[in-house]
Amino acid sequence: MENRHRNEIAEAIDFFYTYVQSTSPVSPSSWEALRGIMVENTAVKGERILDYMKIEQAVRFLYRGIVKCEDHFNGKTYVYDFRMAPIILSETVSFFNGIPSRITLEAITDCGFIELPRHSLLHLLQNHTDLAVFATKGVANYLGMTHYKQALLRTLDAEQRYKHFLLEYPQVAKACKLSDIASYIDVTQQSLSRLRKNIDWQHDESELKALNNELALIHGIG
């Protein structure tokens, strides 16, 4: 078990290195400096990785598991994203500005991740230009992806949004609550239940239909 765990961490670090180099290459010395601040961490299903109004203390490379991202605004809460390994996970506004986060990050499965602690990483970014460029491109790529998702959610109807969710997040669909799905596609849970029963499936959507039927068994609804 211990050897398997060590192998998993080694593979995660290698994957993270590939991710960094494909986003914006860094020098061997910068990578070694980054390696020097890495901390292994885990979270169990249901655990908050970041709490609302707390300052984000790390950038994480999530190598195992799924995390739900919830926004809290004007007394309302909604799911705006799911992060599924392997992927970067951080509330960057809070991280870089040192201000309380208005979002929460919650593990919806058991998770494993490599942390880059806030103060140590900020120090490296000030002293390694290539790492700063990587961080900038990483944030820009995430913002571009987020804008694209929001554009889709605003231009598709409810049935299309649900189908898109199943297509994009089949593993998330099996792990999260129906209320989370409803929140993400911006419908009530009652509307989602009606939609799922009456949805019009096309001939090329047999896999999505099968996943929808599987969710009915998982959540005990028709």
MOJO-V931387 format. One record per pair of residues at least 6 apart in sequence whose ideal C-beta (glycine too) atoms are under 6 Angstrom apart, sorted by sequence separation. I is the first residue (numbers start at 1). GAP is how many residues later the second one is. If there is no record, write none. Layout:
# MOJO-V931387
i & gap
I & GAP
I & GAP
This chain:
# MOJO-V931387
i & gap
20 & 6
43 & 6
50 & 6
83 & 6
125 & 6
70 & 7
71 & 7
94 & 7
124 & 7
125 & 7
166 & 7
182 & 7
153 & 8
201 & 8
70 & 9
71 & 9
91 & 10
125 & 10
179 & 10
182 & 10
69 & 11
178 & 11
69 & 12
91 & 12
68 & 14
67 & 16
196 & 16
66 & 18
52 & 20
65 & 20
165 & 20
64 & 21
63 & 22
67 & 22
62 & 23
63 & 23
162 & 23
161 & 24
62 & 25
197 & 25
62 & 27
60 & 29
158 & 29
72 & 30
9 & 31
59 & 31
71 & 32
69 & 34
70 & 34
56 & 35
69 & 36
158 & 37
56 & 38
67 & 38
68 & 38
55 & 39
56 & 39
67 & 40
68 & 40
159 & 40
50 & 41
170 & 41
178 & 41
66 & 42
166 & 42
173 & 42
55 & 43
66 & 43
65 & 44
16 & 45
56 & 45
65 & 45
163 & 45
166 & 45
65 & 46
53 & 47
54 & 47
64 & 47
92 & 47
64 & 48
63 & 49
12 & 51
50 & 51
62 & 51
52 & 52
51 & 53
60 & 53
61 & 53
50 & 55
60 & 55
48 & 56
49 & 56
58 & 57
59 & 57
48 & 58
58 & 58
58 & 59
47 & 60
58 & 60
57 & 61
45 & 62
43 & 64
45 & 64
45 & 65
44 & 66
109 & 66
108 & 67
43 & 68
108 & 68
42 & 70
15 & 71
41 & 72
41 & 74
38 & 76
39 & 76
37 & 79
37 & 83
82 & 87
82 & 90
33 & 91
30 & 98
30 & 100
30 & 101
79 & 101
27 & 103
26 & 104
79 & 104
26 & 105
78 & 105
79 & 105
66 & 106
26 & 108
24 & 109
66 & 109
24 & 110
23 & 111
24 & 113
20 & 114
23 & 114
23 & 115
